[in-house]
Amino acid sequence: MFDISGRKALVTGAGRGIGKVLALALAEAGCDISIVEIDMKNAAAVVEEIREMGRKAFAFEADVTKKDSLRKAFEGTQKEFGRLDICLNNAGVCIHQSAEDTSEKDLNHVVDINLKGVFFCCQEASRIMIPQKKGTIINIASMSGTIANVPQKQAHYNASKAGVIMLTKSLAVEWAPYGVRVNSISPGYIRTEMTLMGGQMFPAWESLTPMGRLGEASELRGLVIYLASDASSFMTGSDIIIDGGYTAR
Ligand SMILES: NC(=O)c1ccc[n+]([C@@H]2O[C@H](COP(=O)([O-])OP(=O)(O)OC[C@H]3O[C@@H](n4cnc5c(N)ncnc54)[C@H](O)[C@@H]3O)[C@@H](O)[C@H]2O)c1
């Protein structure tokens, strides 16, 4: 049921952090991987690592907010792999700032990448998956789509992630008749370069998390394999939170 060997996966933002760990997990499970990144230096290193595992891997330079470059990346992936089974929309950014001080530029930056970028990538995936009549899309949302974090202020980020959760549900309903499943994963605090920028808040975040620690990106791997595989064949439109108990309080 969990066997995904030979499947073709595309992962956005897989140059580092959660995307990198999950791309490697999919490769370890036997998938060939296409990476969509703006940081080609990091992407090339991950491609190398995946090829050393004996899988096919490619990186396409594309900004998830730019439809033209995304189109080339998805079409390039289809050309290389012949199909697309798994699309993991992970690329995202976070800025800590109060709502009253947020400029339109910063608001657009966060919403364009986190919400519009996921929308565009889902659209591109659907162009391949709907004709295939099969595919699984996994969007990385956040527990911030459900709760408002403290002590840092990040209203635009939280709103963008709530948008990803609702987008996921909407697309799941639209595309269920075509055999395309869409689910989201909402992590709590995970130790990556993104959260390291708020490193001084680690003690606060740890004390707010019932398990008393941040998570590791590797702790999301099991769920990704589940959602990517036929083990989750009746699951679509779901948002699964992995947060060490944060939102349970
Ligand atoms: N780290 C956490 O605690 C946490 C918690 C919940 C959700 N998330 C979400 O998980 C995802 C990954 O987070 P992370 O902590 O690994 O972040 P990260 O900053 O370490 O990595 C993000 C990656 O996305 C790439 N990227 C950024 N903008 C892009 C764009 N416009 N087009 C293509 N690629 C782009 C970056 O180059 C980078 O490689 C994000 O969506 C984030 O919001 C993270």
The ligand as an SDF file (V2000), in Angstrom:
LIG
                    3D

 44 48  0  0  0  0  0  0  0  0999 V2000
    9.9080   25.5960    9.4290 N   0  0  0  0  0  0  0  0  0  0  0  0
    8.7240   25.6060   10.0270 C   0  0  0  0  0  0  0  0  0  0  0  0
    8.6180   25.6620   11.2490 O   0  0  0  0  0  0  0  0  0  0  0  0
    7.4740   25.5600    9.2080 C   0  0  0  0  0  0  0  0  0  0  0  0
    6.2690   25.3640    9.8750 C   0  0  0  0  0  0  0  0  0  0  0  0
    5.0880   25.2950    9.1550 C   0  0  0  0  0  0  0  0  0  0  0  0
    5.1230   25.4150    7.7800 C   0  0  0  0  0  0  0  0  0  0  0  0
    6.3110   25.6220    7.1570 N   0  0  0  0  0  0  0  0  0  0  0  0
    6.2820   25.7490    5.7080 C   0  0  0  0  0  0  0  0  0  0  0  0
    7.1070   24.7560    5.1300 O   0  0  0  0  0  0  0  0  0  0  0  0
    7.6370   25.2060    3.8970 C   0  0  0  0  0  0  0  0  0  0  0  0
    9.1570   25.0700    3.9110 C   0  0  0  0  0  0  0  0  0  0  0  0
    9.6690   25.8010    5.0040 O   0  0  0  0  0  0  0  0  0  0  0  0
   11.2020   25.7190    5.4540 P   0  0  0  0  0  0  0  0  0  0  0  0
   11.2120   25.9470    6.9090 O   0  0  0  0  0  0  0  0  0  0  0  0
   11.8520   24.5090    4.8950 O   0  0  0  0  0  0  0  0  0  0  0  0
   11.7440   27.0490    4.7230 O   0  0  0  0  0  0  0  0  0  0  0  0
   13.1850   27.4140    4.1320 P   0  0  0  0  0  0  0  0  0  0  0  0
   13.2280   28.8970    4.0750 O   0  0  0  0  0  0  0  0  0  0  0  0
   14.2620   26.7110    4.8810 O   0  0  0  0  0  0  0  0  0  0  0  0
   13.1400   26.8060    2.6400 O   0  0  0  0  0  0  0  0  0  0  0  0
   12.2780   27.3440    1.6680 C   0  0  0  0  0  0  0  0  0  0  0  0
   12.7730   26.9620    0.2920 C   0  0  0  0  0  0  0  0  0  0  0  0
   11.8490   27.5020   -0.6630 O   0  0  0  0  0  0  0  0  0  0  0  0
   12.5660   28.1590   -1.7070 C   0  0  0  0  0  0  0  0  0  0  0  0
   11.7680   29.2660   -2.2390 N   0  0  0  0  0  0  0  0  0  0  0  0
   11.4470   30.4320   -1.6040 C   0  0  0  0  0  0  0  0  0  0  0  0
   10.7410   31.2220   -2.4130 N   0  0  0  0  0  0  0  0  0  0  0  0
   10.5920   30.5500   -3.5850 C   0  0  0  0  0  0  0  0  0  0  0  0
    9.9560   30.8680   -4.8150 C   0  0  0  0  0  0  0  0  0  0  0  0
    9.3460   32.0550   -4.9920 N   0  0  0  0  0  0  0  0  0  0  0  0
    9.9810   29.9670   -5.8160 N   0  0  0  0  0  0  0  0  0  0  0  0
   10.6210   28.7700   -5.6560 C   0  0  0  0  0  0  0  0  0  0  0  0
   11.2630   28.4210   -4.5020 N   0  0  0  0  0  0  0  0  0  0  0  0
   11.2430   29.3090   -3.4920 C   0  0  0  0  0  0  0  0  0  0  0  0
   13.8340   28.6810   -1.0300 C   0  0  0  0  0  0  0  0  0  0  0  0
   14.8810   28.9260   -1.9760 O   0  0  0  0  0  0  0  0  0  0  0  0
   14.1430   27.5460   -0.0520 C   0  0  0  0  0  0  0  0  0  0  0  0
   14.9600   26.5640   -0.6340 O   0  0  0  0  0  0  0  0  0  0  0  0
    7.1430   26.6550    3.7500 C   0  0  0  0  0  0  0  0  0  0  0  0
    5.9680   26.6810    2.9690 O   0  0  0  0  0  0  0  0  0  0  0  0
    6.8230   27.0400    5.1750 C   0  0  0  0  0  0  0  0  0  0  0  0
    5.8840   28.0930    5.2400 O   0  0  0  0  0  0  0  0  0  0  0  0
    7.4790   25.6870    7.8300 C   0  0  0  0  0  0  0  0  0  0  0  0
  1  2  1  0
  2  3  2  0
  2  4  1  0
  4  5  1  0
  4 44  2  0
  5  6  2  0
  6  7  1  0
  7  8  2  0
  8  9  1  0
  8 44  1  0
  9 10  1  0
  9 42  1  0
 10 11  1  0
 11 12  1  0
 11 40  1  0
 12 13  1  0
 13 14  1  0
 14 15  2  0
 14 16  1  0
 14 17  1  0
 17 18  1  0
 18 19  2  0
 18 20  1  0
 18 21  1  0
 21 22  1  0
 22 23  1  0
 23 24  1  0
 23 38  1  0
 24 25  1  0
 25 26  1  0
 25 36  1  0
 26 27  1  0
 26 35  1  0
 27 28  2  0
 28 29  1  0
 29 30  1  0
 29 35  2  0
 30 31  1  0
 30 32  2  0
 32 33  1  0
 33 34  2  0
 34 35  1  0
 36 37  1  0
 36 38  1  0
 38 39  1  0
 40 41  1  0
 40 42  1  0
 42 43  1  0
M  CHG  2   8   1  16  -1
M  END
$$$$
